[in-house]
């Protein structure tokens, strides 16, 4: 099992549409760790880590987001594992 850490920057209509709440639910279902937070520029930043195939499924969900969202762009950066515990929203 390969563990990975991805940092996602998601732009579009991603604030005020339940993106972070739904991202937490998706991440918990996939047994992932990390956080999701709104940025002041209207984007959402997500750090996620876990088993590669689960993280890749999470990224696929992030490309769509919840029903009211509109994802214009999703940028992915990889990095070293941080050791997050659980998955939550941050302010």
Number of C-alpha atoms within 10 A of each C-alpha: 7 7 13 19 22 22 18 19 20 25 21 14 17 22 18 11 15 14 25 24 14 16 23 21 14 18 25 15 11 16 15 22 22 24 22 24 19 20 15 7 7 14 19 21 20 24 21 25 28 23 16 16 14 18 22 14 13 19 19 11 15 23 17 15 23 18 9 14 19 18 17 12 13 17 12 13 10 13 11 10 13 13 11 16 11 14 21 19 14 13 6
